[in-house]
Structure formats: C-alpha cells, structure tokens
C-alpha cells in the first residue's frame, strides 16, 4: 500500500478510502485517526507544528487545573488527580488518623483538592475502563482520569458524563500503540494528542451528553 502522506496535501475522500481498504500498521492507524478526527490538518508539513502546539496547550491546562492545585496543598509537582473513592491511603506507612474525616473516606489530599463530585464520577468510570487490559489497569488509569478531569473543567456546560471514558480510551490506546508505549504510562505528548482528538470528537457529539438536549421519553 502506498504511504498515505507521500503525495502532498490530503483530501477527506482519500483518507476515508485509505482507511476502508485497511490500515497496514499501528503508526498509520494513529495517523489516520488523527486526520479523521481533525486533530491533524490535511497538510503533512504542519503536523510537527500541531504536535508542539498541542503539547504546549495541554501542559498549560494541566498546570492550571492540576499542578497549581497540588502545589497549593503541599503536593509539589504532582500531576495526579486524586481519587475520592480510593481508601488505600489509610493503609500507607505515613497514615495520620488526624487526617480522617467522619463524613467521608476521602484522603486529606482529595478533600483539599476540591471538586470531589466530578472526580468521584470520573474515577468510578476510570476504574472499570477496560480493567482487563494492563495498558489501562496497570499503567494509565491516572492518565485517563486527568484527561477527563481537564476536559470536564474546560467544558462547564457538559462537565463529565458517563460514557466519555469509552470514547477516550480507544483513542489513547491507538496513539500509545503507535509510539510503542503500551507497557508504560504514556508520555505527555501522546496524552496531549489524545486529549485534543477526543475534544474534537466531543465537539461533534457533545449534545448527546447534555440532558437538556434530550427530547426522548427514555432518557439519554
């Protein structure tokens, strides 16, 4: 099969035909997904520029919504989004009974981080997202939770709705596979690319996740 980007600018019909005929390798699959999700422009010469821009923007989002909060509560440069439903902190060597709250099982870190309600919903879904696949269960739960939290924070009109995790997970997997990162936590560059591809997908489907847009009698 002829490489998809050998002949300059691309067109939607060519990309779709290429995908229809079967994708020859993981790198091409990732590339075609980015093109079909409008995460890449049709001009191959601009792809590196887009990757760099995505990484800068995503780093800024993580800085604003995650890192700055963690610094303010004494967690240093921690990029993690704490889980309100994880009680394992009670069994850690540095457990302090004074940190317990009689009204919740949350760690002090989680309580101080804030926005427990949306994080609880995200983590309930993240914990069961393809839990039989090591890529998710062992390496990238935190990555999924972070991306979904950043997306929900940026999109106040939608926030996070169950099912978004199922759309994001395959995107992250395909992009990570192309970079040989299936047996580790993905790089921030892969995370950034997946985030913006997912954001573009949600721009087309977000109304399906907004209850006020649902006119059926059976719910969403």
C-alpha positions in Angstrom: 0.0 0.0 0.0 1.3 3.5 -0.9 2.1 5.6 2.2 -0.7 8.0 2.9 1.3 11.1 3.0 3.6 10.6 0.0 1.9 13.0 -2.3 1.5 16.3 -0.5 -1.9 17.7 0.7 -4.6 15.1 1.6 -8.3 15.1 1.0 -11.1 13.5 3.1 -12.1 11.2 0.4 -8.6 9.8 0.0 -8.2 9.3 3.8 -11.5 7.5 4.1 -10.8 5.3 1.2 -7.4 4.5 2.6 -9.0 3.6 6.0 -11.7 1.5 4.2 -9.0 -0.6 2.4 -7.3 -1.5 5.7 -4.5 0.1 7.6 -1.2 -1.6 7.3 0.4 -0.8 10.7 -0.1 0.9 14.0 1.6 4.1 13.0 -0.7 4.6 10.0 -3.7 3.8 12.1 -2.8 6.5 14.6 -2.2 9.0 11.8 -5.5 8.2 10.0 -7.4 8.6 13.3 -5.8 12.0 13.9 -6.8 13.0 10.4 -10.4 11.8 10.6 -10.8 13.4 14.0 -9.5 16.7 12.6 -6.6 16.6 15.1 -4.2 16.9 12.1 -4.6 19.3 9.2 -4.5 17.8 5.7 -1.0 19.2 5.1 1.6 16.8 6.4 4.2 19.6 6.7 2.2 21.1 9.5 1.9 18.0 11.7 5.0 18.6 13.8 3.8 22.2 14.4 0.4 20.9 15.6 2.1 18.3 17.9 4.2 21.0 19.5 1.2 23.4 19.9 -1.0 20.6 21.4 1.7 19.8 23.9 2.1 23.4 25.0 -1.6 23.9 25.3 -2.2 20.7 27.2 0.7 21.4 29.6 -0.9 24.8 30.3 -4.2 23.1 31.1 -2.6 20.6 33.4 -0.6 23.4 35.1 -3.8 25.4 35.7 -6.2 22.7 36.7 -4.0 20.1 38.4 -0.4 21.2 39.2 -1.3 24.5 40.7 -3.9 22.9 43.0 -1.4 20.2 44.1 1.2 22.8 44.8 -1.2 24.9 46.9 -1.9 21.9 49.1 1.7 20.7 49.5 1.8 18.0 46.9 4.7 19.6 44.9 4.9 18.9 41.2 2.4 16.0 41.3 0.3 15.7 38.1 -2.1 13.2 39.6 -5.8 13.9 40.1 -6.7 12.3 43.5 -9.5 9.7 43.6 -12.2 10.4 46.2 -13.2 6.7 46.2 -9.7 5.3 46.8 -9.3 4.4 50.5 -5.8 2.9 50.2 -4.3 6.0 51.7 -5.5 4.6 55.1 -3.0 1.8 54.8 0.0 3.8 53.7 3.1 4.0 56.0 2.5 7.7 56.6 -1.1 7.4 57.5 -2.2 10.0 60.1 -5.5 9.3 61.9 -5.9 13.1 62.3 -6.4 13.3 58.5 -9.6 11.2 58.7 -13.0 12.8 58.2 -16.0 11.2 59.8 -18.2 12.2 56.9 -16.1 10.8 54.1 -13.5 8.2 53.2 -11.5 10.7 51.2 -7.9 11.4 51.9 -7.0 14.9 53.1 -5.3 15.3 49.7 -8.6 14.6 47.9 -10.6 16.8 50.2 -8.2 19.7 49.8 -8.0 19.3 46.0 -11.7 20.1 45.8 -14.4 19.3 43.2 -14.9 15.9 44.7 -18.2 15.3 43.0 -16.9 15.3 39.4 -13.8 13.5 40.4 -15.8 10.7 42.0 -17.8 10.2 38.8 -14.7 10.2 36.7 -12.9 7.7 38.9 -15.8 5.3 39.2 -15.7 5.0 35.4 -11.9 5.1 35.1 -11.5 2.2 37.5 -13.6 -0.1 35.3 -12.5 1.2 31.9 -11.0 -1.9 30.1 -9.9 -3.2 33.5 -8.8 -6.5 32.0 -6.2 -4.7 29.8 -2.9 -3.9 31.5 -2.4 -0.7 29.5 -5.4 0.7 31.4 -5.5 -1.2 34.6 -1.8 -1.0 35.5 -0.4 2.0 33.7 -2.9 4.6 32.5 -5.8 5.0 34.9 -4.4 8.2 36.2 -3.8 9.5 32.6 -7.5 8.8 31.7 -8.7 10.5 34.9 -6.5 13.5 34.3 -7.7 14.0 30.7 -11.3 13.6 31.7 -11.0 16.0 34.6 -9.3 18.6 32.4 -11.9 18.2 29.8 -14.7 18.5 32.3 -13.2 21.6 33.9 -12.7 23.3 30.5 -16.3 22.4 29.4 -18.5 23.6 32.2 -21.7 23.2 30.0 -21.0 19.5 29.7 -18.6 18.6 32.5 -18.2 14.8 32.6 -20.9 12.3 31.7 -20.7 8.5 31.9 -19.6 7.1 28.5 -17.0 9.7 27.7 -14.4 7.3 29.1 -15.4 4.7 26.5 -14.7 7.2 23.7 -11.4 8.4 25.1 -9.9 5.1 25.9 -9.5 3.7 22.4 -8.0 6.9 21.2 -5.4 6.9 23.9 -4.6 3.2 23.2 -4.2 3.7 19.4 -1.9 6.7 19.8 0.1 5.0 22.5 0.5 1.8 20.4 1.9 3.8 17.5 4.6 5.2 19.8 5.4 1.9 21.4 4.1 2.9 24.8 1.6 0.1 25.6 3.6 -1.2 28.6 4.0 2.1 30.5 2.3 5.4 31.4 2.1 7.3 28.2 4.3 10.3 27.5 2.7 13.7 27.9 3.0 14.2 24.1 0.8 11.2 23.5 -1.6 12.3 26.2 -1.9 15.7 24.7 -2.6 14.4 21.2 -5.2 12.0 22.6 -6.8 14.9 24.5 -7.3 17.1 21.5 -8.5 14.3 19.3 -11.1 13.4 22.0 -12.0 17.1 22.3 -12.7 17.3 18.6 -14.8 14.1 18.8 -16.8 15.6 21.6 -17.3 18.8 19.7 -19.4 16.7 17.3 -21.1 14.5 19.8 -21.4 16.7 23.0 -25.1 17.3 22.6 -25.7 13.6 23.1 -24.3 14.0 26.6 -26.4 17.1 27.6 -29.6 16.1 29.2 -31.4 19.3 28.3 -30.9 18.4 24.6 -32.7 15.1 25.1 -36.3 15.1 23.9 -36.9 11.3 24.3 -39.0 9.7 27.0 -36.4 7.1 27.7 -33.5 9.3 28.9 -30.2 9.8 27.2 
